[in-house]
Amino acid sequence: MDTNFVIQTEGLTRQFGEQIAVDHLDLKIERGTFFGFLGPNGAGKSTTIKMLTGLLKPSRGLIDILGNDPRIASEAIEIKKRIGVVPEGLALFGNLTAREHLTFIGRMYLMPTKTLKERTDELLALMELDRDERKLASEFSHGMQKKLAVAAALLPDPDLLFLDEPFEGVDAIASRMIRDILKRSVERGATVFLTSHVLDIVENLCTHVGIINKGKLAEHGPLDDLRNGASLEDRFLEAVQKDSQGKAKLSWLDEAKA
């Protein structure tokens, strides 16, 4: 594997019974890249993130994350120390408050006590999660839970962030704030691997894009090269072989109302 890349896969495959969710995926992502990973529902995006973060074992293929092989136990631990993750389903501890949750996460990363407290205070205030300190995560709205998950991923200042639909269910103010934080993280040298169905956000944030369709990588490269003068939406629809006008029709919509 080439050490110039923070994420690299060769022939990465995940099969569930007879179904191939991810099919021989080859990725190369350089440090400092804001990478948008796109695809229709069921294309294999979340399965890919689970394999890259060690939550799911590949059926076949190789993975290199930050110069480490997740198949080797000691190297897998090193990877986990240097990444932050907002997974599908969020995986929050519902019986903890927001502060307790971040404190627990920080201790798992062996963060110094002073640093942990300072960052927790800043993140809770920034995400507006400090207004009801006694509220449990299970009592939060979906948007508040998403903000807490993003805060937990940012807390250890990771070299590599994996974000699975971080803007889903988040209001416009919080969305703008999270985008600004992610941009600043990339400017400082971090790498972001983002999945999102909101193409406008991807187009405004990402420097590179990969498009997966039916488990296979359809496109992969710098955003400007991929667009080639067209919009990201047009290129996405072309890559997944869908007509932007839609092929399905509803019969009653072709008839004038009485």
BALOBA-1460 file (C-alpha; in Angstrom, 3 decimals):
// residues 258
<rec num="1" residu="m" x="0.000" y="0.000" z="0.000"/>
<rec num="2" residu="d" x="1.145" y="3.580" z="-0.795"/>
<rec num="3" residu="t" x="1.835" y="5.552" z="2.403"/>
<rec num="4" residu="n" x="0.877" y="8.823" z="0.669"/>
<rec num="5" residu="f" x="-2.788" y="7.940" z="1.194"/>
<rec num="6" residu="v" x="-4.665" y="7.993" z="4.517"/>
<rec num="7" residu="i" x="-7.339" y="5.653" z="3.157"/>
<rec num="8" residu="q" x="-6.564" y="2.955" z="0.624"/>
<rec num="9" residu="t" x="-8.495" y="-0.139" z="-0.348"/>
<rec num="10" residu="e" x="-7.896" y="-2.862" z="-2.923"/>
<rec num="11" residu="g" x="-10.697" y="-5.165" z="-4.010"/>
<rec num="12" residu="l" x="-12.712" y="-4.365" z="-0.870"/>
<rec num="13" residu="t" x="-15.777" y="-6.607" z="-0.884"/>
<rec num="14" residu="r" x="-18.580" y="-7.368" z="1.557"/>
<rec num="15" residu="q" x="-21.106" y="-10.084" z="0.900"/>
<rec num="16" residu="f" x="-24.231" y="-10.940" z="2.914"/>
<rec num="17" residu="g" x="-25.310" y="-14.397" z="1.825"/>
<rec num="18" residu="e" x="-25.885" y="-14.167" z="-1.910"/>
<rec num="19" residu="q" x="-26.023" y="-10.358" z="-1.877"/>
<rec num="20" residu="i" x="-22.839" y="-8.394" z="-2.617"/>
<rec num="21" residu="a" x="-23.186" y="-5.053" z="-0.823"/>
<rec num="22" residu="v" x="-19.716" y="-3.742" z="-1.747"/>
<rec num="23" residu="d" x="-18.027" y="-5.152" z="-4.822"/>
<rec num="24" residu="h" x="-14.220" y="-4.897" z="-5.280"/>
<rec num="25" residu="l" x="-13.938" y="-1.281" z="-4.157"/>
<rec num="26" residu="d" x="-10.615" y="0.468" z="-4.888"/>
<rec num="27" residu="l" x="-10.189" y="3.802" z="-3.076"/>
<rec num="28" residu="k" x="-7.213" y="6.130" z="-2.668"/>
<rec num="29" residu="i" x="-7.720" y="9.224" z="-0.511"/>
<rec num="30" residu="e" x="-4.904" y="11.663" z="0.271"/>
<rec num="31" residu="r" x="-4.365" y="13.490" z="3.571"/>
<rec num="32" residu="g" x="-6.222" y="16.810" z="3.795"/>
<rec num="33" residu="t" x="-8.944" y="15.669" z="1.403"/>
<rec num="34" residu="f" x="-12.612" y="16.482" z="2.010"/>
<rec num="35" residu="f" x="-14.060" y="13.376" z="0.387"/>
<rec num="36" residu="g" x="-17.745" y="13.018" z="-0.432"/>
<rec num="37" residu="f" x="-18.968" y="9.445" z="-0.867"/>
<rec num="38" residu="l" x="-22.238" y="9.417" z="-2.790"/>
<rec num="39" residu="g" x="-24.726" y="6.831" z="-3.932"/>
<rec num="40" residu="p" x="-28.432" y="5.997" z="-3.979"/>
<rec num="41" residu="n" x="-30.070" y="4.196" z="-1.067"/>
<rec num="42" residu="g" x="-28.679" y="0.689" z="-0.676"/>
<rec num="43" residu="a" x="-25.606" y="1.403" z="-2.825"/>
<rec num="44" residu="g" x="-23.123" y="0.313" z="-0.138"/>
<rec num="45" residu="k" x="-22.077" y="3.611" z="1.481"/>
<rec num="46" residu="s" x="-22.728" y="2.711" z="5.123"/>
<rec num="47" residu="t" x="-21.342" y="-0.803" z="4.639"/>
<rec num="48" residu="t" x="-18.124" y="0.737" z="3.293"/>
<rec num="49" residu="i" x="-17.797" y="3.063" z="6.293"/>
<rec num="50" residu="k" x="-18.381" y="0.155" z="8.688"/>
<rec num="51" residu="m" x="-15.547" y="-1.777" z="7.056"/>
<rec num="52" residu="l" x="-13.191" y="1.211" z="7.017"/>
<rec num="53" residu="t" x="-13.820" y="1.913" z="10.715"/>
<rec num="54" residu="g" x="-13.518" y="-1.703" z="11.839"/>
<rec num="55" residu="l" x="-17.181" y="-2.218" z="12.661"/>
<rec num="56" residu="l" x="-17.607" y="-4.829" z="9.941"/>
<rec num="57" residu="k" x="-15.178" y="-7.423" z="8.652"/>
<rec num="58" residu="p" x="-14.661" y="-7.453" z="4.865"/>
<rec num="59" residu="s" x="-15.435" y="-10.633" z="2.974"/>
<rec num="60" residu="r" x="-12.382" y="-10.007" z="0.780"/>
<rec num="61" residu="g" x="-9.875" y="-7.296" z="-0.041"/>
<rec num="62" residu="l" x="-7.306" y="-5.073" z="1.641"/>
<rec num="63" residu="i" x="-7.678" y="-1.921" z="3.740"/>
<rec num="64" residu="d" x="-4.998" y="0.523" z="4.848"/>
<rec num="65" residu="i" x="-6.008" y="3.355" z="7.201"/>
<rec num="66" residu="l" x="-3.405" y="5.950" z="8.216"/>
<rec num="67" residu="g" x="-0.651" y="3.493" z="7.324"/>
<rec num="68" residu="n" x="-2.114" y="0.713" z="9.474"/>
<rec num="69" residu="d" x="-3.729" y="-2.615" z="8.654"/>
<rec num="70" residu="p" x="-6.999" y="-3.056" z="10.617"/>
<rec num="71" residu="r" x="-6.658" y="-6.855" z="10.320"/>
<rec num="72" residu="i" x="-3.746" y="-6.683" z="12.777"/>
<rec num="73" residu="a" x="-5.023" y="-6.166" z="16.338"/>
<rec num="74" residu="s" x="-2.310" y="-3.751" z="17.483"/>
<rec num="75" residu="e" x="-2.635" y="-1.653" z="14.318"/>
<rec num="76" residu="a" x="-6.430" y="-1.646" z="14.581"/>
<rec num="77" residu="i" x="-6.097" y="-0.022" z="18.014"/>
<rec num="78" residu="e" x="-3.761" y="2.624" z="16.578"/>
<rec num="79" residu="i" x="-6.340" y="3.392" z="13.893"/>
<rec num="80" residu="k" x="-9.114" y="3.822" z="16.449"/>
<rec num="81" residu="k" x="-6.975" y="6.286" z="18.429"/>
<rec num="82" residu="r" x="-6.713" y="8.569" z="15.399"/>
<rec num="83" residu="i" x="-10.222" y="8.534" z="13.922"/>
<rec num="84" residu="g" x="-13.594" y="10.023" z="14.817"/>
<rec num="85" residu="v" x="-16.838" y="8.453" z="13.627"/>
<rec num="86" residu="v" x="-20.482" y="9.429" z="13.268"/>
<rec num="87" residu="p" x="-21.906" y="6.007" z="12.386"/>
<rec num="88" residu="e" x="-25.220" y="5.002" z="10.911"/>
<rec num="89" residu="g" x="-27.618" y="4.876" z="13.856"/>
<rec num="90" residu="l" x="-25.370" y="7.243" z="15.889"/>
<rec num="91" residu="a" x="-24.571" y="4.637" z="18.612"/>
<rec num="92" residu="l" x="-25.084" y="7.012" z="21.547"/>
<rec num="93" residu="f" x="-25.282" y="5.974" z="25.193"/>
<rec num="94" residu="g" x="-28.895" y="6.890" z="25.817"/>
<rec num="95" residu="n" x="-28.724" y="6.719" z="29.613"/>
<rec num="96" residu="l" x="-25.994" y="9.392" z="29.817"/>
<rec num="97" residu="t" x="-26.290" y="13.161" z="29.634"/>
<rec num="98" residu="a" x="-24.439" y="14.982" z="26.845"/>
<rec num="99" residu="r" x="-21.623" y="15.932" z="29.216"/>
<rec num="100" residu="e" x="-21.351" y="12.398" z="30.592"/>
<rec num="101" residu="h" x="-21.293" y="11.000" z="27.060"/>
<rec num="102" residu="l" x="-18.455" y="13.275" z="25.932"/>
<rec num="103" residu="t" x="-16.546" y="12.653" z="29.162"/>
<rec num="104" residu="f" x="-16.778" y="8.901" z="28.620"/>
<rec num="105" residu="i" x="-15.625" y="9.214" z="25.000"/>
<rec num="106" residu="g" x="-12.713" y="11.419" z="26.028"/>
<rec num="107" residu="r" x="-11.575" y="8.944" z="28.646"/>
<rec num="108" residu="m" x="-11.652" y="6.135" z="26.096"/>
<rec num="109" residu="y" x="-9.248" y="8.242" z="24.017"/>
<rec num="110" residu="l" x="-7.080" y="8.784" z="27.137"/>
<rec num="111" residu="m" x="-7.425" y="12.560" z="26.794"/>
<rec num="112" residu="p" x="-5.845" y="14.700" z="29.564"/>
<rec num="113" residu="t" x="-8.484" y="15.758" z="32.111"/>
<rec num="114" residu="k" x="-8.020" y="19.497" z="31.571"/>
<rec num="115" residu="t" x="-8.145" y="19.209" z="27.783"/>
<rec num="116" residu="l" x="-11.213" y="16.985" z="27.962"/>
<rec num="117" residu="k" x="-13.108" y="19.428" z="30.171"/>
<rec num="118" residu="e" x="-12.191" y="22.450" z="28.040"/>
<rec num="119" residu="r" x="-13.214" y="20.774" z="24.783"/>
<rec num="120" residu="t" x="-16.399" y="19.352" z="26.315"/>
<rec num="121" residu="d" x="-17.436" y="22.807" z="27.551"/>
<rec num="122" residu="e" x="-16.732" y="24.337" z="24.139"/>
<rec num="123" residu="l" x="-18.538" y="21.635" z="22.166"/>
<rec num="124" residu="l" x="-21.614" y="21.618" z="24.410"/>
<rec num="125" residu="a" x="-21.904" y="25.390" z="24.141"/>
<rec num="126" residu="l" x="-21.273" y="25.401" z="20.386"/>
<rec num="127" residu="m" x="-23.850" y="22.673" z="19.739"/>
<rec num="128" residu="e" x="-26.311" y="24.303" z="22.180"/>
<rec num="129" residu="l" x="-26.429" y="21.099" z="24.221"/>
<rec num="130" residu="d" x="-25.616" y="22.858" z="27.505"/>
<rec num="131" residu="r" x="-29.092" y="24.290" z="28.025"/>
<rec num="132" residu="d" x="-30.445" y="21.269" z="29.890"/>
<rec num="133" residu="e" x="-27.533" y="19.493" z="31.515"/>
<rec num="134" residu="r" x="-29.728" y="16.879" z="33.186"/>
<rec num="135" residu="k" x="-31.423" y="15.669" z="30.025"/>
<rec num="136" residu="l" x="-30.437" y="12.176" z="28.877"/>
<rec num="137" residu="a" x="-29.346" y="11.522" z="25.303"/>
<rec num="138" residu="s" x="-32.340" y="9.200" z="24.846"/>
<rec num="139" residu="e" x="-34.616" y="12.202" z="25.510"/>
<rec num="140" residu="f" x="-33.001" y="14.362" z="22.833"/>
<rec num="141" residu="s" x="-34.645" y="15.105" z="19.510"/>
<rec num="142" residu="h" x="-33.045" y="13.445" z="16.486"/>
<rec num="143" residu="g" x="-31.307" y="16.695" z="15.586"/>
<rec num="144" residu="m" x="-29.849" y="17.065" z="19.083"/>
<rec num="145" residu="q" x="-28.670" y="13.445" z="19.036"/>
<rec num="146" residu="k" x="-26.965" y="14.072" z="15.698"/>
<rec num="147" residu="k" x="-25.198" y="17.139" z="17.124"/>
<rec num="148" residu="l" x="-24.022" y="15.115" z="20.118"/>
<rec num="149" residu="a" x="-22.670" y="12.389" z="17.808"/>
<rec num="150" residu="v" x="-20.776" y="14.990" z="15.768"/>
<rec num="151" residu="a" x="-19.402" y="16.550" z="18.972"/>
<rec num="152" residu="a" x="-18.177" y="13.138" z="20.145"/>
<rec num="153" residu="a" x="-16.429" y="12.552" z="16.800"/>
<rec num="154" residu="l" x="-14.706" y="15.957" z="16.946"/>
<rec num="155" residu="l" x="-13.726" y="15.742" z="20.631"/>
<rec num="156" residu="p" x="-10.324" y="13.969" z="20.291"/>
<rec num="157" residu="d" x="-9.298" y="16.181" z="17.317"/>
<rec num="158" residu="p" x="-8.838" y="13.134" z="15.051"/>
<rec num="159" residu="d" x="-6.648" y="12.901" z="11.973"/>
<rec num="160" residu="l" x="-9.485" y="11.248" z="10.063"/>
<rec num="161" residu="l" x="-13.244" y="11.767" z="10.393"/>
<rec num="162" residu="f" x="-15.869" y="9.356" z="9.070"/>
<rec num="163" residu="l" x="-19.305" y="10.983" z="8.931"/>
<rec num="164" residu="d" x="-22.346" y="8.981" z="7.813"/>
<rec num="165" residu="e" x="-25.130" y="11.466" z="6.956"/>
<rec num="166" residu="p" x="-24.108" y="14.057" z="9.592"/>
<rec num="167" residu="f" x="-26.547" y="16.708" z="8.336"/>
<rec num="168" residu="e" x="-29.679" y="14.560" z="8.284"/>
<rec num="169" residu="g" x="-32.284" y="15.995" z="10.688"/>
<rec num="170" residu="v" x="-30.079" y="18.949" z="11.669"/>
<rec num="171" residu="d" x="-31.474" y="22.490" z="11.435"/>
<rec num="172" residu="a" x="-29.968" y="25.088" z="9.097"/>
<rec num="173" residu="i" x="-28.063" y="26.936" z="11.842"/>
<rec num="174" residu="a" x="-26.426" y="23.778" z="13.207"/>
<rec num="175" residu="s" x="-25.724" y="22.548" z="9.677"/>
<rec num="176" residu="r" x="-23.841" y="25.734" z="8.815"/>
<rec num="177" residu="m" x="-21.877" y="25.553" z="12.067"/>
<rec num="178" residu="i" x="-20.878" y="21.915" z="11.509"/>
<rec num="179" residu="r" x="-19.830" y="22.676" z="7.943"/>
<rec num="180" residu="d" x="-17.600" y="25.518" z="9.152"/>
<rec num="181" residu="i" x="-15.986" y="23.261" z="11.772"/>
<rec num="182" residu="l" x="-15.304" y="20.534" z="9.206"/>
<rec num="183" residu="k" x="-13.765" y="23.034" z="6.786"/>
<rec num="184" residu="r" x="-11.444" y="24.288" z="9.518"/>
<rec num="185" residu="s" x="-10.488" y="20.729" z="10.429"/>
<rec num="186" residu="v" x="-9.478" y="20.018" z="6.829"/>
<rec num="187" residu="e" x="-7.531" y="23.294" z="6.646"/>
<rec num="188" residu="r" x="-5.522" y="22.074" z="9.686"/>
<rec num="189" residu="g" x="-4.623" y="18.845" z="7.877"/>
<rec num="190" residu="a" x="-7.400" y="16.453" z="8.888"/>
<rec num="191" residu="t" x="-9.171" y="14.271" z="6.325"/>
<rec num="192" residu="v" x="-12.964" y="13.964" z="6.168"/>
<rec num="193" residu="f" x="-14.861" y="11.035" z="4.643"/>
<rec num="194" residu="l" x="-18.485" y="12.135" z="4.297"/>
<rec num="195" residu="t" x="-21.639" y="10.455" z="3.044"/>
<rec num="196" residu="s" x="-24.653" y="12.620" z="2.328"/>
<rec num="197" residu="h" x="-27.738" y="12.634" z="0.141"/>
<rec num="198" residu="v" x="-27.658" y="16.453" z="0.092"/>
<rec num="199" residu="l" x="-25.685" y="17.074" z="-3.086"/>
<rec num="200" residu="d" x="-25.539" y="20.849" z="-2.569"/>
<rec num="201" residu="i" x="-23.646" y="20.344" z="0.696"/>
<rec num="202" residu="v" x="-21.222" y="17.924" z="-0.951"/>
<rec num="203" residu="e" x="-20.689" y="20.280" z="-3.875"/>
<rec num="204" residu="n" x="-19.948" y="23.216" z="-1.551"/>
<rec num="205" residu="l" x="-17.732" y="21.293" z="0.884"/>
<rec num="206" residu="c" x="-15.876" y="18.494" z="-0.822"/>
<rec num="207" residu="t" x="-12.644" y="18.587" z="-2.789"/>
<rec num="208" residu="h" x="-12.981" y="14.999" z="-4.034"/>
<rec num="209" residu="v" x="-15.953" y="12.735" z="-4.691"/>
<rec num="210" residu="g" x="-16.600" y="9.035" z="-5.130"/>
<rec num="211" residu="i" x="-19.887" y="7.667" z="-6.444"/>
<rec num="212" residu="i" x="-20.906" y="4.109" z="-5.625"/>
<rec num="213" residu="n" x="-23.775" y="2.312" z="-7.339"/>
<rec num="214" residu="k" x="-24.902" y="-1.249" z="-6.633"/>
<rec num="215" residu="g" x="-21.718" y="-1.839" z="-4.640"/>
<rec num="216" residu="k" x="-19.358" y="-0.771" z="-7.435"/>
<rec num="217" residu="l" x="-17.352" y="2.450" z="-7.662"/>
<rec num="218" residu="a" x="-18.748" y="4.376" z="-10.623"/>
<rec num="219" residu="e" x="-16.685" y="7.580" z="-10.270"/>
<rec num="220" residu="h" x="-13.733" y="8.661" z="-8.134"/>
<rec num="221" residu="g" x="-11.611" y="11.805" z="-8.335"/>
<rec num="222" residu="p" x="-11.357" y="15.577" z="-7.782"/>
<rec num="223" residu="l" x="-14.757" y="17.270" z="-7.742"/>
<rec num="224" residu="d" x="-13.944" y="19.726" z="-10.527"/>
<rec num="225" residu="d" x="-12.690" y="16.938" z="-12.794"/>
<rec num="226" residu="l" x="-15.765" y="14.858" z="-12.102"/>
<rec num="227" residu="r" x="-18.180" y="17.704" z="-12.805"/>
<rec num="228" residu="n" x="-16.363" y="18.752" z="-15.986"/>
<rec num="229" residu="g" x="-18.557" y="21.835" z="-16.363"/>
<rec num="230" residu="a" x="-21.798" y="20.127" z="-15.337"/>
<rec num="231" residu="s" x="-23.520" y="20.168" z="-11.951"/>
<rec num="232" residu="l" x="-22.756" y="17.461" z="-9.409"/>
<rec num="233" residu="e" x="-26.404" y="16.416" z="-9.566"/>
<rec num="234" residu="d" x="-26.199" y="15.827" z="-13.323"/>
<rec num="235" residu="r" x="-22.981" y="13.834" z="-12.988"/>
<rec num="236" residu="f" x="-24.411" y="11.833" z="-10.106"/>
<rec num="237" residu="l" x="-27.543" y="10.938" z="-12.042"/>
<rec num="238" residu="e" x="-25.453" y="10.007" z="-15.066"/>
<rec num="239" residu="a" x="-23.168" y="7.816" z="-12.949"/>
<rec num="240" residu="v" x="-26.033" y="5.885" z="-11.391"/>
<rec num="241" residu="q" x="-27.824" y="5.644" z="-14.755"/>
<rec num="242" residu="k" x="-30.926" y="7.527" z="-13.798"/>
<rec num="243" residu="d" x="-32.829" y="10.010" z="-15.917"/>
<rec num="244" residu="s" x="-33.100" y="13.317" z="-14.088"/>
<rec num="245" residu="q" x="-36.644" y="13.670" z="-15.426"/>
<rec num="246" residu="g" x="-37.648" y="10.325" z="-13.890"/>
<rec num="247" residu="k" x="-38.904" y="7.314" z="-15.840"/>
<rec num="248" residu="a" x="-41.746" y="6.440" z="-13.498"/>
<rec num="249" residu="k" x="-45.087" y="8.126" z="-14.093"/>
<rec num="250" residu="l" x="-48.352" y="8.394" z="-12.179"/>
<rec num="251" residu="s" x="-51.270" y="8.025" z="-14.566"/>
<rec num="252" residu="w" x="-53.500" y="10.542" z="-12.858"/>
<rec num="253" residu="l" x="-50.915" y="13.308" z="-13.127"/>
<rec num="254" residu="d" x="-51.197" y="13.166" z="-16.926"/>
<rec num="255" residu="e" x="-54.882" y="14.042" z="-16.704"/>
<rec num="256" residu="a" x="-56.369" y="17.478" z="-16.088"/>
<rec num="257" residu="k" x="-58.322" y="17.920" z="-12.855"/>
<rec num="258" residu="a" x="-62.071" y="18.014" z="-13.345"/>
